[in-house]
Amino acid sequence: MEVNVRAARCFLVLAEERNFCHASQRLRMAQPHLTRMIQRLEQSFGVLLVDRSARPIVLTDAGRVFLDAGRKLVEAAEDCERRVVAFARPDHRALLVGIDQHALVEFSPLFSDKSITPRPFLPLSDEDPLEMLSHGRLHLALIRSRSSYGGLSASSVLTERYVLAVPSMSTPSEEDRPLSLNRMHRLVVAVDRHELRLCLTRQEADAVEIIKAVSFAEALTLASLGLGAAIVPTSYQRLKVSDVLFRDIAESIPPSEVVMAWRDGSVPEELLSGLRAWGRDS
């Protein structure tokens, strides 16, 4: 019998939420994927862990037994991970820093410091940096701003405006004035930027076709292929993508805000101060 630690984590969340839909949202995974994971867990034991006929769902006797054992399994796995990571460097002070696409370009020089290990988060990943911070699997996270940080410390370190990356064949290179979103036939927007798409609706850009990209990097690639104008943070101009021109946006749209989040006592104060100063100087 093989019990997957990730499946155990999912079972613990399901036991707390008592609802597959709510648990899948909290885990940031599709509900059918969570259902299959719990089913495989049950198959490995040969017993049902959850009574699905009840509303809300309840744990079976076997499920209640596994609930206690599953907690110990997850805690042991996380403690093992912390110990291995801490021992991975000679000074035993390796800092694991999670970083998402909003901070990736601006803060990439940070990782030339060999005492800091980057942990990139892909868009639409089912891993949550804040949850990893809470469980000690990260020391620090540089992520887009959120409405809540689950009791973690957080501080804004960077606010930057968005710009348009326009296919060079569609705009004269000498034209340097801000461009209106309404002038674009197609706009390429990263899928996790719901706020931007909402803003476009408020700007009465309903006639504009919106293409969803997985990330800002993919949005730039699509723009370079002539498929539309990409909305990206200013720092992405440093990537020097060919066949695109960067233009200011005429309309007022909310900026991109990057926040650092951490557990108190887990990050040297000089690093926190340095990141705050970095954002101010950018």
C-alpha atoms as a printed R data frame, in Angstrom:
    type eleno elety resid chain resno       x      y       z
1   ATOM     1    CA   MET     A     1   0.000  0.000   0.000
2   ATOM     2    CA   GLU     A     2   1.324  3.458  -0.950
3   ATOM     3    CA   VAL     A     3  -0.131  6.623   0.577
4   ATOM     4    CA   ASN     A     4   0.659  9.819  -1.325
5   ATOM     5    CA   VAL     A     5   1.431 12.789   0.955
6   ATOM     6    CA   ARG     A     6  -0.306 15.178  -1.432
7   ATOM     7    CA   ALA     A     7  -3.425 12.976  -1.362
8   ATOM     8    CA   ALA     A     8  -3.288 13.023   2.432
9   ATOM     9    CA   ARG     A     9  -3.136 16.840   2.403
10  ATOM    10    CA   CYS     A    10  -6.169 16.927   0.116
11  ATOM    11    CA   PHE     A    11  -8.066 14.564   2.406
12  ATOM    12    CA   LEU     A    12  -7.341 16.796   5.424
13  ATOM    13    CA   VAL     A    13  -8.750 19.830   3.594
14  ATOM    14    CA   LEU     A    14 -11.810 17.845   2.499
15  ATOM    15    CA   ALA     A    15 -12.367 16.724   6.087
16  ATOM    16    CA   GLU     A    16 -12.337 20.369   7.202
17  ATOM    17    CA   GLU     A    17 -14.548 21.721   4.401
18  ATOM    18    CA   ARG     A    18 -16.928 18.697   4.246
19  ATOM    19    CA   ASN     A    19 -17.669 19.665   0.655
20  ATOM    20    CA   PHE     A    20 -15.803 18.629  -2.508
21  ATOM    21    CA   CYS     A    21 -16.483 21.932  -4.269
22  ATOM    22    CA   HIS     A    22 -15.242 24.087  -1.370
23  ATOM    23    CA   ALA     A    23 -12.219 21.850  -0.799
24  ATOM    24    CA   SER     A    24 -11.214 21.944  -4.483
25  ATOM    25    CA   GLN     A    25 -11.443 25.747  -4.477
26  ATOM    26    CA   ARG     A    26  -9.262 25.983  -1.387
27  ATOM    27    CA   LEU     A    27  -6.757 23.552  -2.920
28  ATOM    28    CA   ARG     A    28  -6.895 25.412  -6.253
29  ATOM    29    CA   MET     A    29  -7.562 22.270  -8.236
30  ATOM    30    CA   ALA     A    30 -10.412 21.034 -10.409
31  ATOM    31    CA   GLN     A    31 -13.112 19.189  -8.472
32  ATOM    32    CA   PRO     A    32 -12.950 16.019 -10.650
33  ATOM    33    CA   HIS     A    33  -9.200 15.836  -9.950
34  ATOM    34    CA   LEU     A    34  -9.828 16.017  -6.185
35  ATOM    35    CA   THR     A    35 -12.565 13.357  -6.468
36  ATOM    36    CA   ARG     A    36 -10.224 10.980  -8.323
37  ATOM    37    CA   MET     A    37  -7.463 11.583  -5.770
38  ATOM    38    CA   ILE     A    38  -9.750 10.668  -2.847
39  ATOM    39    CA   GLN     A    39 -11.038  7.632  -4.753
40  ATOM    40    CA   ARG     A    40  -7.475  6.381  -5.352
41  ATOM    41    CA   LEU     A    41  -6.746  6.893  -1.657
42  ATOM    42    CA   GLU     A    42  -9.800  4.806  -0.757
43  ATOM    43    CA   GLN     A    43  -8.809  2.131  -3.256
44  ATOM    44    CA   SER     A    44  -5.337  1.894  -1.723
45  ATOM    45    CA   PHE     A    45  -6.941  1.144   1.687
46  ATOM    46    CA   GLY     A    46  -9.816 -0.917   0.326
47  ATOM    47    CA   VAL     A    47 -12.362  1.032   2.384
48  ATOM    48    CA   LEU     A    48 -14.495  4.150   1.996
49  ATOM    49    CA   LEU     A    49 -13.155  7.158   3.871
50  ATOM    50    CA   VAL     A    50 -16.040  9.521   3.054
51  ATOM    51    CA   ASP     A    51 -19.805  9.058   3.121
52  ATOM    52    CA   ARG     A    52 -20.875 10.951  -0.002
53  ATOM    53    CA   SER     A    53 -24.606 10.375   0.567
54  ATOM    54    CA   ALA     A    54 -24.660 12.800   3.504
55  ATOM    55    CA   ARG     A    55 -24.976 16.562   3.044
56  ATOM    56    CA   PRO     A    56 -22.555 17.901   4.078
57  ATOM    57    CA   ILE     A    57 -20.356 14.836   3.622
58  ATOM    58    CA   VAL     A    58 -19.143 12.998   6.732
59  ATOM    59    CA   LEU     A    59 -16.154 10.795   7.408
60  ATOM    60    CA   THR     A    60 -16.640  7.075   7.848
61  ATOM    61    CA   ASP     A    61 -15.102  5.282  10.823
62  ATOM    62    CA   ALA     A    62 -12.106  4.467   8.641
63  ATOM    63    CA   GLY     A    63 -11.959  8.094   7.525
64  ATOM    64    CA   ARG     A    64 -11.779  9.300  11.133
65  ATOM    65    CA   VAL     A    65  -8.914  6.898  11.809
66  ATOM    66    CA   PHE     A    66  -7.046  8.118   8.739
67  ATOM    67    CA   LEU     A    67  -7.725 11.753   9.674
68  ATOM    68    CA   ASP     A    68  -5.465 11.448  12.716
69  ATOM    69    CA   ALA     A    69  -2.858  9.352  10.895
70  ATOM    70    CA   GLY     A    70  -2.965 11.663   7.873
71  ATOM    71    CA   ARG     A    71  -2.199 14.707  10.011
72  ATOM    72    CA   LYS     A    72   0.855 12.967  11.440
73  ATOM    73    CA   LEU     A    73   1.948 11.872   7.954
74  ATOM    74    CA   VAL     A    74   1.712 15.415   6.535
75  ATOM    75    CA   GLU     A    75   3.421 16.966   9.556
76  ATOM    76    CA   ALA     A    76   6.255 14.419   9.309
77  ATOM    77    CA   ALA     A    77   6.666 15.069   5.577
78  ATOM    78    CA   GLU     A    78   6.776 18.852   6.069
79  ATOM    79    CA   ASP     A    79   9.247 18.535   8.924
80  ATOM    80    CA   CYS     A    80  11.425 16.297   6.734
81  ATOM    81    CA   GLU     A    81  11.295 18.836   3.907
82  ATOM    82    CA   ARG     A    82  12.264 21.683   6.247
83  ATOM    83    CA   ARG     A    83  15.210 19.700   7.611
84  ATOM    84    CA   VAL     A    84  16.496 18.695   4.179
85  ATOM    85    CA   VAL     A    85  16.187 22.231   2.803
86  ATOM    86    CA   ALA     A    86  17.924 23.689   5.845
87  ATOM    87    CA   PHE     A    87  20.788 21.210   5.412
88  ATOM    88    CA   ALA     A    88  21.119 21.803   1.669
89  ATOM    89    CA   ARG     A    89  23.602 24.677   2.104
90  ATOM    90    CA   PRO     A    90  26.784 24.857   4.163
91  ATOM    91    CA   ASP     A    91  25.516 27.676   6.358
92  ATOM    92    CA   HIS     A    92  22.184 25.902   6.966
93  ATOM    93    CA   ARG     A    93  20.448 29.215   6.199
94  ATOM    94    CA   ALA     A    94  19.073 28.597   2.743
95  ATOM    95    CA   LEU     A    95  16.183 30.971   2.119
96  ATOM    96    CA   LEU     A    96  13.443 29.599  -0.098
97  ATOM    97    CA   VAL     A    97  11.708 32.504  -1.835
98  ATOM    98    CA   GLY     A    98   8.519 31.890  -3.788
99  ATOM    99    CA   ILE     A    99   7.985 34.255  -6.705
100 ATOM   100    CA   ASP     A   100   5.158 34.642  -9.195
101 ATOM   101    CA   GLN     A   101   5.092 36.204 -12.650
102 ATOM   102    CA   HIS     A   102   4.299 39.689 -11.342
103 ATOM   103    CA   ALA     A   103   7.634 39.848  -9.494
104 ATOM   104    CA   LEU     A   104   9.723 37.574 -11.698
105 ATOM   105    CA   VAL     A   105  11.352 40.125 -13.995
106 ATOM   106    CA   GLU     A   106  11.883 42.949 -11.503
107 ATOM   107    CA   PHE     A   107  13.321 40.779  -8.741
108 ATOM   108    CA   SER     A   108  15.249 38.191 -10.792
109 ATOM   109    CA   PRO     A   109  18.642 39.804  -9.883
110 ATOM   110    CA   LEU     A   110  17.880 38.896  -6.266
111 ATOM   111    CA   PHE     A   111  18.652 35.266  -7.039
112 ATOM   112    CA   SER     A   112  22.255 35.895  -7.991
113 ATOM   113    CA   ASP     A   113  22.755 35.723  -4.200
114 ATOM   114    CA   LYS     A   114  23.687 32.088  -3.613
115 ATOM   115    CA   SER     A   115  22.083 32.091  -0.169
116 ATOM   116    CA   ILE     A   116  18.642 32.549  -1.761
117 ATOM   117    CA   THR     A   117  16.860 29.827  -3.704
118 ATOM   118    CA   PRO     A   118  13.998 30.873  -6.018
119 ATOM   119    CA   ARG     A   119  10.777 28.883  -6.125
120 ATOM   120    CA   PRO     A   120   8.814 30.087  -9.178
121 ATOM   121    CA   PHE     A   121   5.040 29.662  -9.181
122 ATOM   122    CA   LEU     A   122   3.458 29.059 -12.546
123 ATOM   123    CA   PRO     A   123   0.146 30.752 -13.352
124 ATOM   124    CA   LEU     A   124  -2.846 28.500 -12.577
125 ATOM   125    CA   SER     A   125  -0.693 26.334 -10.309
126 ATOM   126    CA   ASP     A   126  -2.665 24.489  -7.627
127 ATOM   127    CA   GLU     A   127   0.075 25.371  -5.119
128 ATOM   128    CA   ASP     A   128  -0.596 28.429  -2.982
129 ATOM   129    CA   PRO     A   129   2.485 30.415  -1.836
130 ATOM   130    CA   LEU     A   130   0.692 31.622   1.304
131 ATOM   131    CA   GLU     A   131  -0.253 28.109   2.318
132 ATOM   132    CA   MET     A   132   3.346 26.981   1.752
133 ATOM   133    CA   LEU     A   133   4.533 29.873   3.916
134 ATOM   134    CA   SER     A   134   2.129 28.920   6.692
135 ATOM   135    CA   HIS     A   135   3.448 25.345   6.674
136 ATOM   136    CA   GLY     A   136   7.100 26.405   6.696
137 ATOM   137    CA   ARG     A   137   7.816 25.276   3.129
138 ATOM   138    CA   LEU     A   138   8.841 28.811   2.115
139 ATOM   139    CA   HIS     A   139  10.581 31.587   3.982
140 ATOM   140    CA   LEU     A   140   9.330 34.468   1.841
141 ATOM   141    CA   ALA     A   141   6.987 35.014  -1.100
142 ATOM   142    CA   LEU     A   142   6.976 37.805  -3.697
143 ATOM   143    CA   ILE     A   143   3.494 37.729  -5.163
144 ATOM   144    CA   ARG     A   144   0.761 39.960  -6.515
145 ATOM   145    CA   SER     A   145  -1.287 41.706  -3.863
146 ATOM   146    CA   ARG     A   146  -4.235 39.944  -2.252
147 ATOM   147    CA   SER     A   147  -7.086 40.975   0.002
148 ATOM   148    CA   SER     A   148  -5.963 38.677   2.837
149 ATOM   149    CA   TYR     A   149  -2.702 37.049   3.941
150 ATOM   150    CA   GLY     A   150  -3.956 34.520   6.468
151 ATOM   151    CA   GLY     A   151  -2.193 35.965   9.502
152 ATOM   152    CA   LEU     A   152   1.188 36.255   7.747
153 ATOM   153    CA   SER     A   153   3.182 39.478   7.706
154 ATOM   154    CA   ALA     A   154   2.961 41.352   4.397
155 ATOM   155    CA   SER     A   155   4.327 44.559   2.922
156 ATOM   156    CA   SER     A   156   4.033 46.185  -0.498
157 ATOM   157    CA   VAL     A   157   7.411 46.322  -2.277
158 ATOM   158    CA   LEU     A   158   6.584 47.328  -5.851
159 ATOM   159    CA   THR     A   159   3.847 49.160  -7.697
160 ATOM   160    CA   GLU     A   160   4.228 49.472 -11.451
161 ATOM   161    CA   ARG     A   161   1.942 50.542 -14.228
162 ATOM   162    CA   TYR     A   162   0.880 48.390 -17.144
163 ATOM   163    CA   VAL     A   163   1.952 49.059 -20.714
164 ATOM   164    CA   LEU     A   164   0.855 47.784 -24.106
165 ATOM   165    CA   ALA     A   165   3.160 45.520 -26.104
166 ATOM   166    CA   VAL     A   166   1.996 46.183 -29.663
167 ATOM   167    CA   PRO     A   167   3.021 44.139 -32.726
168 ATOM   168    CA   SER     A   168   5.592 46.344 -34.483
169 ATOM   169    CA   MET     A   169   4.012 45.829 -37.911
170 ATOM   170    CA   SER     A   170   0.742 47.360 -36.684
171 ATOM   171    CA   THR     A   171   2.128 50.635 -35.277
172 ATOM   172    CA   PRO     A   172   4.595 53.089 -36.846
173 ATOM   173    CA   SER     A   173   7.831 52.942 -34.857
174 ATOM   174    CA   GLU     A   174   7.978 56.734 -34.573
175 ATOM   175    CA   GLU     A   175   4.556 56.923 -32.918
176 ATOM   176    CA   ASP     A   176   5.184 57.414 -29.226
177 ATOM   177    CA   ARG     A   177   1.955 58.729 -27.782
178 ATOM   178    CA   PRO     A   178  -0.205 56.638 -25.385
179 ATOM   179    CA   LEU     A   179  -2.569 54.221 -27.085
180 ATOM   180    CA   SER     A   180  -6.225 53.729 -26.226
181 ATOM   181    CA   LEU     A   181  -7.388 50.219 -25.461
182 ATOM   182    CA   ASN     A   182 -10.419 50.899 -27.626
183 ATOM   183    CA   ARG     A   183  -8.137 51.269 -30.651
184 ATOM   184    CA   MET     A   184  -7.016 47.670 -30.362
185 ATOM   185    CA   HIS     A   185  -8.837 44.942 -32.279
186 ATOM   186    CA   ARG     A   186  -7.426 42.250 -29.990
187 ATOM   187    CA   LEU     A   187  -5.970 42.446 -26.499
188 ATOM   188    CA   VAL     A   188  -3.928 39.651 -24.938
189 ATOM   189    CA   VAL     A   189  -4.439 39.430 -21.152
190 ATOM   190    CA   ALA     A   190  -2.903 36.957 -18.681
191 ATOM   191    CA   VAL     A   191  -5.655 34.673 -17.387
192 ATOM   192    CA   ASP     A   192  -5.104 35.472 -13.708
193 ATOM   193    CA   ARG     A   193  -5.646 39.198 -14.225
194 ATOM   194    CA   HIS     A   194  -9.388 39.243 -13.669
195 ATOM   195    CA   GLU     A   195  -9.122 42.863 -12.527
196 ATOM   196    CA   LEU     A   196  -7.795 43.924 -15.930
197 ATOM   197    CA   ARG     A   197 -10.593 42.253 -17.829
198 ATOM   198    CA   LEU     A   198 -13.102 43.846 -15.448
199 ATOM   199    CA   CYS     A   199 -11.475 47.226 -16.042
200 ATOM   200    CA   LEU     A   200 -11.764 46.776 -19.815
201 ATOM   201    CA   THR     A   201 -15.486 46.248 -19.407
202 ATOM   202    CA   ARG     A   202 -15.770 49.437 -17.364
203 ATOM   203    CA   GLN     A   203 -13.768 51.289 -20.020
204 ATOM   204    CA   GLU     A   204 -16.485 50.269 -22.511
205 ATOM   205    CA   ALA     A   205 -13.996 48.234 -24.511
206 ATOM   206    CA   ASP     A   206 -16.613 45.529 -25.023
207 ATOM   207    CA   ALA     A   207 -16.007 45.444 -28.781
208 ATOM   208    CA   VAL     A   208 -12.379 44.497 -28.242
209 ATOM   209    CA   GLU     A   209 -11.649 40.783 -28.595
210 ATOM   210    CA   ILE     A   210  -9.763 39.482 -25.534
211 ATOM   211    CA   ILE     A   211  -7.306 36.616 -25.949
212 ATOM   212    CA   LYS     A   212  -6.377 34.797 -22.750
213 ATOM   213    CA   ALA     A   213  -2.706 33.985 -22.226
214 ATOM   214    CA   VAL     A   214  -1.362 31.674 -19.532
215 ATOM   215    CA   SER     A   215   1.249 34.222 -18.435
216 ATOM   216    CA   PHE     A   216   2.683 37.648 -19.207
217 ATOM   217    CA   ALA     A   217   5.554 35.940 -21.029
218 ATOM   218    CA   GLU     A   218   3.124 34.072 -23.271
219 ATOM   219    CA   ALA     A   219   1.156 37.288 -23.824
220 ATOM   220    CA   LEU     A   220   4.355 38.933 -25.114
221 ATOM   221    CA   THR     A   221   5.015 35.983 -27.416
222 ATOM   222    CA   LEU     A   222   1.507 36.211 -28.873
223 ATOM   223    CA   ALA     A   223   1.996 39.934 -29.414
224 ATOM   224    CA   SER     A   224   5.293 39.306 -31.208
225 ATOM   225    CA   LEU     A   225   3.433 36.923 -33.539
226 ATOM   226    CA   GLY     A   226   0.984 39.696 -34.399
227 ATOM   227    CA   LEU     A   227  -2.010 38.126 -32.655
228 ATOM   228    CA   GLY     A   228  -2.866 41.178 -30.534
229 ATOM   229    CA   ALA     A   229  -1.600 43.849 -28.166
230 ATOM   230    CA   ALA     A   230  -0.476 42.445 -24.806
231 ATOM   231    CA   ILE     A   231  -1.045 44.178 -21.467
232 ATOM   232    CA   VAL     A   232   2.039 43.590 -19.293
233 ATOM   233    CA   PRO     A   233   3.768 45.253 -16.311
234 ATOM   234    CA   THR     A   234   6.398 47.864 -17.199
235 ATOM   235    CA   SER     A   235   9.284 45.642 -16.053
236 ATOM   236    CA   TYR     A   236   8.560 43.192 -18.884
237 ATOM   237    CA   GLN     A   237  10.054 45.683 -21.328
238 ATOM   238    CA   ARG     A   238  13.451 44.424 -20.125
239 ATOM   239    CA   LEU     A   239  12.878 41.076 -21.831
240 ATOM   240    CA   LYS     A   240  13.519 42.774 -25.189
241 ATOM   241    CA   VAL     A   241  11.083 40.659 -27.166
242 ATOM   242    CA   SER     A   242  11.502 41.139 -30.910
243 ATOM   243    CA   ASP     A   243   8.732 42.475 -33.164
244 ATOM   244    CA   VAL     A   244   6.891 44.385 -30.417
245 ATOM   245    CA   LEU     A   245   6.825 48.051 -29.453
246 ATOM   246    CA   PHE     A   246   5.898 49.182 -25.952
247 ATOM   247    CA   ARG     A   247   3.398 52.009 -25.559
248 ATOM   248    CA   ASP     A   248   1.806 53.736 -22.600
249 ATOM   249    CA   ILE     A   249  -1.915 53.111 -22.083
250 ATOM   250    CA   ALA     A   250  -4.172 56.132 -22.450
251 ATOM   251    CA   GLU     A   251  -6.828 54.851 -20.043
252 ATOM   252    CA   SER     A   252  -6.393 54.739 -16.288
253 ATOM   253    CA   ILE     A   253  -6.195 51.122 -15.098
254 ATOM   254    CA   PRO     A   254  -5.153 49.699 -11.704
255 ATOM   255    CA   PRO     A   255  -1.374 49.145 -11.426
256 ATOM   256    CA   SER     A   256   0.397 45.862 -10.767
257 ATOM   257    CA   GLU     A   257   1.276 45.616  -7.063
258 ATOM   258    CA   VAL     A   258   3.815 43.134  -5.706
259 ATOM   259    CA   VAL     A   259   3.761 42.222  -2.025
260 ATOM   260    CA   MET     A   260   6.291 40.298   0.039
261 ATOM   261    CA   ALA     A   261   4.761 37.952   2.596
262 ATOM   262    CA   TRP     A   262   6.631 36.072   5.315
263 ATOM   263    CA   ARG     A   263   6.358 34.373   8.689
264 ATOM   264    CA   ASP     A   264   7.679 36.492  11.545
265 ATOM   265    CA   GLY     A   265  11.194 35.491  12.531
266 ATOM   266    CA   SER     A   266  11.832 33.395   9.398
267 ATOM   267    CA   VAL     A   267  13.588 36.061   7.293
268 ATOM   268    CA   PRO     A   268  16.573 38.280   8.208
269 ATOM   269    CA   GLU     A   269  15.477 41.872   8.766
270 ATOM   270    CA   GLU     A   270  18.210 43.154   6.440
271 ATOM   271    CA   LEU     A   271  16.649 41.238   3.530
272 ATOM   272    CA   LEU     A   272  13.194 42.660   4.281
273 ATOM   273    CA   SER     A   273  14.636 46.179   4.485
274 ATOM   274    CA   GLY     A   274  16.557 45.635   1.255
275 ATOM   275    CA   LEU     A   275  13.439 44.519  -0.603
276 ATOM   276    CA   ARG     A   276  11.490 47.539   0.617
277 ATOM   277    CA   ALA     A   277  14.288 49.833  -0.583
278 ATOM   278    CA   TRP     A   278  14.485 47.947  -3.895
279 ATOM   279    CA   GLY     A   279  10.831 48.623  -4.596
280 ATOM   280    CA   ARG     A   280  11.183 52.316  -3.725
281 ATOM   281    CA   ASP     A   281  14.171 52.707  -6.048
282 ATOM   282    CA   SER     A   282  12.568 50.901  -9.011
